[in-house]
Amino acid sequence: MNFEYYLKLQKSGDLINAEKGYKLLIKQNKIVNNLFASLGLIHLKTNRAKSALKFFNKELKINPLNTVALNNLGVINLDLKNYRTAKNYFLKALKISPNAETLYFLGLILTELEDYDKAIEFYNKSILMKKNADSSCNIGYLYYYLGSLDKAKKNILDAIKINSKHDAAYNNLGLINMAYGNFIDAKQNFSHAIKCNPTNTKAHFNISKLLNYKDNNEEFKKLLILSKSIKLNEEKKEFLYFALGKALNDKEDHKKSFYYYKKANSLKRSTIKYSSKNNISLFNNIKRTFNKYVNNKFKNCGAKDTSPIFIVGMPRSGTSLIEQVLASHSKVFGAGEITYLDDTINKFFLYKKKLFDSKTFFKKNFYNAGNYYIKKTKEISPDKKYIINKLPLNFRWLGLIKLILPNAIIVHCKRNPMDTCLSVFQQNFFAKGNEYSFKLSEIGIFFNLYIDIMNYWKKILPDCFYEIEYEDFIYYQKKETKKLLDYCNLKWENKCMNFHKTIRPVRTSSDHQIRKKIYSNSINRWKIYKQELKKLSDIVN
């Protein structure tokens, strides 16, 4: 029997005899092109990825241009999260034989490597070769993530045209409608995604934000039935458990609610590389770097533009609420959680992979960095007097902000520590920087780092920011709104009191909450879970 005979067996589905035949040929030293690659495919199909890797690598030693081996080595490394290795294999395969599937995989990898523009480019090239609903859907999500909602919607509708039952596309369409405050449409989108694929737990998770399960037993039953399914992988379970946590909280079954939140966070934490020690080291480095001497030496060097407003604080401390209030003003544009400051830091203050190297600290660099940031923000809102950056974790960089943008307005949102930490634990964060948020002890450690560095900024940069207490704002809305507007040099506008009526896209975990009037039922909620939060309370206090 020869290779072609066993290849026919493989193609007919007789993998056992095909594998036996290939191994016999290897013993007889009758090795030909594609023999090891074919054996690798069998091992991959029968869940033996490690041995498949060996066979594909053996194939490349015989035939370095074998695209089957290159592409499958790319797929395996993608599954193993070895993204740069996977990227190299796919790029080699692409040079030999350009095809839509390889381009699609490169789009996936570049997304994981956070090179979103390049990911979109690869997806678009894939679509030019062959229309594909997955590529269009993924482009749509990336545009949604980047804040280009019109482009996002166009690509997602393209995906639905190609495949009218594409559940991920309907889920993403729901996210866009959520961002615009079109909650009825969003609910229909998520429901349709679930109808197309009942195990789409992302859609279950997203719709959970819009439902009150106290009055909706049918939807709750769907979650319970799904929780017993054996078809769910770990990622699907994670989203499902977050949804169940929310549902049981609505039903005031707080013990079970906390149980599911804990399960959801534990699953997410197991997929994340994170160390509190690294964050402690980073915060200490920031304090060492931005000292009084550096502040005095470079304090008049930055760009003098007065348009930037930064809203900072812990996530879930009221930053979205305060942005919505200010963005309701006619002179203010709320840009949301833009990463432009991180982009600026990476461009101007990273030297040979070292953050804030002394070689980057010179007058012109601070000025150029400030101008770069201003240019990027003016591109998204050229007409408004003020532009808000509401990325909460920018609290880490206040020393740098005051050097590159000395006239920037900074608003610090504070909230009860335990309410803040609990609310963080009940969210499923996707944004970079929130990796600490999936374990209570790590949330507590991070919260203490936040308090410590905010106290440090107060000490070396007195009066550099305005502080607003979430609870004060809830109880004394008009008084606190007036004080906030005065600090931001803004005249009173009634629209700021009726912020929930302001139509603007919002893409945060509070996207549905800021469309409501002021409510106080989230104050002191942590006391419901007092027993479960005792260890956290010991750390925070």
C-alpha positions, -999 to 999 in steps of 0.1 A, spaced: 0 0 0 13 35 -8 7 70 7 -22 78 -18 -41 47 -6 -39 58 31 -47 94 22 -80 81 6 -88 63 38 -82 95 58 -104 115 34 -132 88 37 -131 92 75 -112 60 84 -87 77 106 -76 46 125 -65 26 95 -50 57 78 -29 64 109 -17 28 111 -8 30 74 11 62 77 31 48 107 39 16 87 53 38 58 75 57 83 88 23 96 95 13 61 112 46 55 88 54 26 85 90 36 70 114 10 58 150 10 26 155 31 30 122 50 38 139 84 14 167 77 -14 142 71 -5 123 103 -5 157 121 -41 164 108 -53 131 122 -38 138 156 -52 173 156 -87 160 147 -85 134 175 -75 160 202 -38 152 203 -24 186 197 10 180 213 19 151 190 3 170 161 28 197 167 57 173 164 44 158 131 39 193 115 74 203 125 88 171 110 69 179 78 86 213 76 120 198 79 113 178 47 93 205 30 96 241 45 70 253 21 42 230 32 13 254 39 -8 226 56 19 223 83 25 261 86 -12 269 89 -19 242 114 11 251 135 -4 286 135 -38 272 146 -23 252 174 -2 280 187 -32 303 185 -51 279 207 -21 278 231 -21 316 232 14 317 217 3 346 196 36 358 182 47 323 172 13 317 156 16 350 137 50 340 122 36 306 110 6 322 93 27 350 77 50 323 62 20 304 49 6 337 35 37 344 14 35 309 -2 -2 307 -8 -24 338 0 -59 326 10 -89 340 30 -86 316 59 -50 325 67 -58 362 65 -87 356 89 -65 338 114 -40 367 112 -69 390 120 -77 370 152 -40 370 163 -35 407 157 -66 414 178 -51 394 206 -19 413 202 -40 446 204 -28 458 170 -65 465 160 -58 486 129 -37 457 114 -63 432 125 -90 451 106 -67 453 76 -62 415 75 -99 408 80 -107 432 51 -82 414 29 -98 381 38 -132 395 28 -119 407 -6 -108 371 -13 -139 355 0 -170 370 18 -171 357 53 -196 365 81 -171 359 108 -146 384 94 -173 411 89 -186 404 125 -151 407 140 -144 439 121 -176 453 135 -167 444 170 -133 460 167 -148 492 154 -173 491 183 -144 486 208 -126 516 191 -156 538 193 -164 540 156 -200 529 160 -212 537 124 -185 516 109 -192 489 135 -228 487 125 -221 486 88 -198 456 91 -221 437 115 -251 442 91 -228 429 64 -222 398 85 -260 393 89 -265 397 52 -241 368 46 -255 347 74 -289 356 87 -284 333 117 -250 346 128 -256 348 166 -223 367 174 -233 394 149 -267 399 165 -250 400 199 -226 427 186 -255 447 171 -271 446 206 -239 461 221 -241 490 195 -277 496 204 -268 495 241 -242 521 235 -267 544 218 -293 538 246 -316 519 222 -325 493 249 -356 479 232 -337 472 200 -307 459 220 -329 434 239 -344 422 206 -308 417 192 -296 397 222 -328 376 222 -323 369 185 -287 359 192 -300 334 218 -326 321 195 -300 314 168 -277 298 194 -291 291 229 -255 285 242 -244 320 233 -237 330 269 -223 364 259 -258 373 247 -273 359 279 -248 380 299 -255 412 279 -293 409 281 -290 403 318 -281 440 322 -315 450 306 -337 425 325 -351 425 360 -353 388 368 -375 394 397 -404 398 372 -390 375 345 -390 339 354 -389 326 318 -355 342 311 -343 330 345 -353 294 337 -333 296 305 -302 304 325 -308 276 349 -313 251 321 -282 263 304 -262 259 336 -268 222 335 -256 219 299 -225 198 292 -219 217 259 -204 248 276 -167 254 277 -150 274 304 -154 308 287 -191 302 281 -196 292 317 -179 324 328 -204 346 310 -233 324 322 -222 326 358 -220 364 357 -255 365 343 -268 341 370 -251 363 396 -270 393 383 -303 374 380 -301 361 416 -292 395 428 -325 408 412 -343 380 430 -326 390 463 -311 356 467 -279 372 477 -260 341 489 -265 323 456 -258 355 437 -225 358 454 -218 321 448 -222 326 410 -202 358 409 -174 340 427 -175 311 403 -175 335 373 -145 355 386 -126 323 395 -130 310 359 -119 344 344 -90 347 369 -77 313 358 -72 326 322 -53 357 332 -16 363 339 -15 388 367 6 396 398 -1 421 425 36 423 430 41 437 395 15 464 402 31 473 435 64 477 417 48 498 390 31 522 416 64 525 435 82 533 403 57 560 394 61 576 428 99 575 426 98 590 391 73 618 395 88 635 426 88 672 436 121 677 419 109 664 385 77 683 389 94 716 396 120 711 369 95 704 340 63 720 352 61 747 325 72 726 296 40 709 284 14 719 258 -7 748 272 -40 737 255 -70 740 279 -93 714 263 -85 682 282 -106 670 310 -96 637 328 -121 619 350 -102 594 371 -108 570 400 -114 534 407 -137 517 381 -173 517 394 -168 548 415 -191 571 395 -168 581 366 -194 573 339 -221 593 358 -198 623 361 -188 621 325 -225 619 314 -233 650 335 -204 670 320 -209 657 285 -245 669 286 -231 705 285 -230 722 251 -193 729 254 -181 694 263 -175 663 244 -174 630 263 -149 607 245 -153 579 270 -126 554 279 -101 564 252 -65 550 255 -48 581 241 -28 588 272 -14 552 272 -6 557 235 12 589 244 32 573 272 42 544 249 53 568 221 72 593 242 82 577 275 92 542 266 129 537 259 143 502 252 112 487 269 119 508 300 90 530 312 99 566 321 136 562 313 156 593 322 165 597 286 129 606 278 127 633 304 136 665 286 116 697 280 108 693 243 96 657 249 70 668 274 58 695 250 56 671 221 38 645 241 12 670 252 7 682 216 4 646 204 -23 639 229 -42 671 220 -40 663 182 -55 629 187 -84 642 208 -91 671 185 -95 646 156 -125 631 173 -140 664 184 -126 695 167 -154 719 177 -160 714 215 -142 735 240 -135 706 263 -129 669 256 -132 643 284 -110 612 287 -129 590 312 -104 561 315 -106 556 353 -71 541 356 -55 573 344 -53 581 381 -19 564 379 -5 591 356 -16 624 372 20 634 377 27 630 340 -6 646 330 3 678 348 37 679 331 25 673 295 -8 691 299 -4 716 327 -38 732 320 -58 699 320 -88 697 343 -87 666 365 -118 653 384 -113 625 409 -144 603 417 -145 587 451 -170 562 464 -173 541 496 -144 516 494 -164 485 500 -192 494 475 -165 502 450 -147 468 454 -180 448 454 -191 465 422 -158 458 406 -161 421 416 -196 420 400 -184 432 366 -168 412 338 -141 437 326 -125 434 292 -104 465 292 -66 462 298 -55 472 332 -84 456 351 -68 422 355 -68 426 393 -106 426 393 -113 389 394 -102 380 429 -113 397 461 -79 398 477 -63 413 446 -91 439 443 -83 449 479 -46 452 473 -52 473 442 -77 495 460 -50 503 486 -25 511 459 -50 535 444 -56 553 477 -19 555 484 -10 570 451 -39 595 452 -27 606 486 8 610 471 -5 632 443 -23 654 468 10 657 487 33 667 457 7 683 435 -16 702 459 -49 714 444 -42 697 410 -75 679 409 -111 683 420 -125 655 442 -162 645 441 -178 620 464 -203 597 447 -226 596 477 -227 634 480 -235 637 443 -264 613 447 -279 631 477 -272 667 467 -272 665 429 -279 702 421 -254 716 446 -227 691 435 -234 697 398 -230 734 403 -197 730 421 -184 706 394 -194 730 366 -177 759 384 -145 739 387 -145 731 350 -152 768 341 -186 760 327 -217 781 330 -249 764 344 -270 744 319 -301 726 330 -292 697 306 -266 687 332 -293 680 357 -312 659 331 -281 640 320 -301 608 316 -319 623 286 -286 631 268 -282 611 237 -246 601 231 -228 567 227 -215 551 259 -195 519 259 -188 511 295 -203 487 321 -225 516 331 -240 521 296 -275 513 308 -273 529 342 -265 565 331 -297 565 311 -316 565 344 -324 593 369 -303 596 400 -309 566 423 -295 557 457 -301 520 461 -265 512 452 -252 530 483 -240 507 511 -250 476 490 -218 459 503 -235 453 537 -258 427 521 -226 407 515 -209 416 547 -200 381 557 -187 371 522 -166 403 521 -150 400 555 -115 391 541 -117 420 516 -128 443 544 -98 434 564 -75 442 535 -91 475 525 -94 488 560 
